[in-house]
Amino acid sequence: MKNDKLVSIITPLYNSERFVGQTIESVLAQTYPHWEMIVINDGSKDNGPDIVRQYAAKDKRIKLLEQPNAGCAAARNHGLREAQGRYYCFLDSDDYWDPEFLEEQLRFMAEKKAAIVTCSVRRVDENGVAILSPQIVPKRMTYYDILKSCNLPCLATVIDSSRLHDIRFREELRNLRDDYALWLSLMKQTDYAYGNQQVLANYRISSTQVTGNKRKVIIPQFMVNYKVEKLGFCRSLYYLVHWAWNGYKKYRK
């Protein structure tokens, strides 16, 4: 039986000793107190797990799970199997939230009577300094909108597990567009996802990350459209072109 007030925060951990403390501190600072933070050590080779253990010893809402290195999709699925909350969030170990994130997102979800909500994101460098301009999410999105531009940032999205089923990351995608595939699967179960335009989350990027990551995921992006969603070659290519153009625009400003 899921706890109706509880938010399960699922955090894969792999060699993030530099940032994971700030991630946890941002959860501890939340104005909404009903949460559990499930950190999954995905075979880290640094001191990140020891940092998590220190926090877990002080606050029982923080739990550390262990697994051999299998990638973030497997780690998130591990966390999902242990989650006790009605609501799920996926916060990576180098990202962090503003203190009002959970409270505002749950209020927004209730207001919209939504199964999936997200919010706008501040983009920061390795030192937490804002770079570019915030990514402002659309107010409302459909399945077809997500195909053209995936405006459901993992760290900013909250889902209501009581209204959705088969919430699982596809491990066979080997951590490339597994989150995108999940959002598409969930969007087929609801009419809309809603975007809170408040900036409530912080996504950490490096100056070399954007171009390299986009090039790396072009083929996986197409294959999710073609093989997983079975859209056919032409439609898969059509949505890929939209996604690439919209992604280029996101990182120009």
C-alpha positions as CSV (number, residue, x, y, z in Angstrom):
1,M,0.0,0.0,0.0
2,K,1.5,3.3,-1.1
3,N,1.7,6.2,1.3
4,D,-0.5,8.9,-0.2
5,K,1.5,11.8,1.2
6,L,4.9,10.4,0.6
7,V,7.2,11.5,-2.3
8,S,9.8,8.9,-3.3
9,I,12.9,10.6,-4.6
10,I,15.1,8.2,-6.6
11,T,18.8,9.1,-7.1
12,P,21.3,7.0,-9.0
13,L,24.8,7.5,-7.7
14,Y,28.0,6.9,-9.7
15,N,31.2,8.7,-8.9
16,S,29.5,11.9,-7.7
17,E,31.3,12.6,-4.5
18,R,31.9,16.2,-5.5
19,F,28.2,17.0,-5.8
20,V,26.0,14.5,-4.0
21,G,26.2,16.4,-0.7
22,Q,24.6,19.4,-2.3
23,T,22.0,17.2,-3.9
24,I,21.0,15.7,-0.5
25,E,21.2,19.1,1.2
26,S,18.6,20.4,-1.3
27,V,16.3,17.6,-0.4
28,L,16.8,18.2,3.4
29,A,15.9,21.8,2.8
30,Q,12.5,21.1,1.3
31,T,9.5,22.8,2.8
32,Y,7.5,19.7,2.2
33,P,8.5,17.1,4.8
34,H,6.9,13.9,3.6
35,W,9.6,12.3,1.5
36,E,12.0,9.4,1.3
37,M,15.2,9.7,-0.7
38,I,16.4,6.4,-2.1
39,V,20.0,6.6,-3.3
40,I,21.2,3.7,-5.4
41,N,25.0,3.2,-5.5
42,D,25.6,1.9,-9.0
43,G,29.1,0.6,-8.3
44,S,30.8,3.9,-7.4
45,K,34.6,3.9,-7.1
46,D,34.8,7.2,-5.1
47,N,33.7,8.3,-1.7
48,G,30.2,9.2,-2.8
49,P,28.5,6.3,-1.0
50,D,30.3,7.2,2.3
51,I,28.9,10.7,2.0
52,V,25.4,9.3,1.6
53,R,25.9,6.9,4.6
54,Q,26.8,9.9,6.8
55,Y,23.5,11.6,5.9
56,A,21.5,8.4,6.2
57,A,22.8,7.9,9.7
58,K,21.3,11.3,10.7
59,D,18.0,11.1,8.8
60,K,16.1,7.9,8.4
61,R,14.3,9.3,5.3
62,I,17.5,8.8,3.4
63,K,18.3,5.2,2.3
64,L,21.3,3.8,0.4
65,L,20.9,0.8,-1.8
66,E,23.8,-1.1,-3.4
67,Q,24.2,-2.7,-6.8
68,P,27.0,-3.6,-9.2
69,N,27.5,-1.1,-11.9
70,A,24.6,-1.5,-14.3
71,G,23.8,2.0,-15.4
72,C,21.3,4.7,-14.3
73,A,18.2,3.0,-15.8
74,A,18.8,-0.2,-13.8
75,A,19.6,2.0,-10.7
76,R,16.3,3.9,-11.1
77,N,14.4,0.7,-11.5
78,H,16.0,-0.7,-8.4
79,G,14.8,2.5,-6.5
80,L,11.3,2.1,-8.0
81,R,11.0,-1.4,-6.6
82,E,11.8,-0.1,-3.1
83,A,9.7,3.1,-3.3
84,Q,6.9,3.5,-0.8
85,G,5.5,6.8,-1.9
86,R,2.6,7.6,-4.2
87,Y,4.6,10.3,-6.0
88,Y,7.9,9.7,-7.8
89,C,10.8,12.1,-8.6
90,F,14.1,11.3,-10.3
91,L,16.8,13.6,-9.0
92,D,20.4,12.8,-10.3
93,S,23.3,13.0,-7.9
94,D,24.7,16.2,-9.4
95,D,21.5,18.2,-9.7
96,Y,19.6,20.0,-6.9
97,W,16.3,21.6,-6.1
98,D,15.1,25.0,-4.7
99,P,13.6,24.5,-1.2
100,E,10.0,25.0,-2.5
101,F,10.2,22.4,-5.3
102,L,8.2,19.6,-3.7
103,E,5.6,21.8,-2.1
104,E,5.0,23.8,-5.2
105,Q,4.9,20.8,-7.6
106,L,2.4,18.9,-5.5
107,R,0.3,22.0,-5.2
108,F,0.5,22.5,-8.9
109,M,-0.3,18.8,-9.6
110,A,-3.4,19.0,-7.4
111,E,-4.5,22.3,-9.1
112,K,-4.2,20.8,-12.5
113,K,-5.6,17.3,-11.5
114,A,-2.6,16.0,-13.4
115,A,-0.7,12.7,-13.4
116,I,2.5,14.3,-14.6
117,V,3.9,17.7,-13.9
118,T,7.2,19.4,-14.5
119,C,8.7,22.8,-13.9
120,S,11.2,25.2,-15.4
121,V,14.9,24.6,-14.8
122,R,17.9,26.8,-14.0
123,R,21.0,25.7,-15.9
124,V,24.2,25.9,-13.8
125,D,27.9,25.1,-14.2
126,E,30.0,22.8,-12.0
127,N,30.2,25.6,-9.4
128,G,26.4,26.2,-9.3
129,V,26.6,29.5,-11.2
130,A,23.7,30.1,-13.6
131,I,24.7,29.8,-17.3
132,L,22.6,30.3,-20.4
133,S,19.0,31.3,-19.5
134,P,16.5,29.1,-17.6
135,Q,14.7,26.4,-19.6
136,I,11.1,27.5,-19.4
137,V,8.8,24.6,-20.0
138,P,5.5,24.8,-21.9
139,K,2.3,25.1,-19.9
140,R,0.8,22.0,-21.3
141,M,2.2,19.1,-23.4
142,T,0.8,16.1,-25.3
143,Y,2.5,12.8,-26.4
144,Y,3.1,14.4,-29.8
145,D,4.7,17.5,-28.2
146,I,7.1,15.3,-26.3
147,L,8.1,13.6,-29.6
148,K,9.1,17.0,-31.0
149,S,10.8,18.4,-27.9
150,C,11.1,16.4,-24.6
151,N,10.3,19.2,-22.2
152,L,10.1,16.8,-19.2
153,P,13.5,17.3,-17.5
154,C,14.1,14.3,-15.2
155,L,15.1,16.3,-12.2
156,A,12.0,18.6,-12.5
157,T,9.2,16.0,-13.2
158,V,6.8,14.5,-10.6
159,I,4.5,11.6,-11.4
160,D,1.5,10.2,-9.6
161,S,1.9,6.5,-9.5
162,S,-1.7,6.0,-8.5
163,R,-2.8,7.2,-11.9
164,L,-0.1,5.5,-14.1
165,H,1.1,2.0,-14.6
166,D,4.2,0.2,-15.9
167,I,6.5,2.9,-14.5
168,R,9.8,1.4,-15.5
169,F,13.0,2.5,-17.4
170,R,14.0,0.5,-20.3
171,E,17.4,-1.0,-19.4
172,E,18.0,-2.4,-22.8
173,L,18.4,1.2,-24.1
174,R,21.7,1.3,-22.2
175,N,21.0,4.7,-20.5
176,L,20.6,6.5,-23.9
177,R,17.1,8.0,-24.1
178,D,15.7,5.6,-21.4
179,D,14.0,8.6,-19.7
180,Y,12.5,9.8,-23.0
181,A,11.1,6.3,-23.7
182,L,9.5,6.3,-20.2
183,W,7.9,9.7,-20.7
184,L,6.4,8.6,-24.0
185,S,5.1,5.5,-22.4
186,L,3.4,7.5,-19.6
187,M,2.1,10.2,-21.9
188,K,0.1,7.5,-23.7
189,Q,-1.8,7.0,-20.4
190,T,-2.8,10.6,-19.9
191,D,-4.0,13.5,-22.1
192,Y,-1.5,16.1,-20.9
193,A,1.5,16.8,-18.8
194,Y,1.5,20.3,-17.2
195,G,4.5,22.6,-16.9
196,N,4.9,24.9,-13.9
197,Q,6.7,27.9,-15.3
198,Q,8.4,28.7,-12.0
199,V,12.1,27.9,-11.9
200,L,12.5,25.4,-9.1
201,A,15.2,23.0,-10.1
202,N,18.9,23.3,-11.0
203,Y,20.5,21.2,-13.8
204,R,24.2,21.0,-13.8
205,I,26.0,21.1,-17.2
206,S,29.5,21.6,-18.4
207,S,30.6,23.7,-21.4
208,T,31.5,20.6,-23.4
209,Q,28.5,18.5,-22.5
210,V,25.8,20.0,-24.7
211,T,27.2,19.3,-28.2
212,G,28.8,16.0,-27.3
213,N,25.6,14.7,-25.6
214,K,23.4,15.8,-28.5
215,R,25.5,14.0,-31.1
216,K,25.7,10.9,-28.9
217,V,21.9,10.5,-28.6
218,I,20.8,11.3,-32.2
219,I,20.7,7.6,-33.2
220,P,19.2,6.4,-29.9
221,Q,16.5,9.2,-30.2
222,F,15.6,7.9,-33.7
223,M,15.6,4.3,-32.5
224,V,13.1,5.0,-29.7
225,N,10.8,6.6,-32.2
226,Y,11.3,3.8,-34.8
227,K,11.7,0.6,-32.7
228,V,10.0,1.4,-29.4
229,E,7.2,3.7,-30.5
230,K,6.9,2.0,-34.0
231,L,6.2,5.3,-35.8
232,G,7.7,4.1,-39.1
233,F,10.8,5.5,-40.8
234,C,9.4,8.8,-42.2
235,R,7.5,9.8,-39.0
236,S,10.5,8.8,-36.8
237,L,12.7,11.0,-39.0
238,Y,10.2,13.9,-38.9
239,Y,10.1,13.9,-35.1
240,L,13.9,13.6,-34.9
241,V,14.4,16.7,-37.0
242,H,12.0,18.7,-34.8
243,W,13.7,17.4,-31.7
244,A,17.2,18.3,-33.0
245,W,16.1,21.8,-34.0
246,N,14.3,22.4,-30.7
247,G,17.3,21.2,-28.8
248,Y,19.6,23.5,-30.8
249,K,17.3,26.4,-29.9
250,K,17.3,25.4,-26.2
251,Y,21.1,25.7,-25.9
252,R,21.5,28.9,-28.0
253,K,20.3,31.1,-25.1
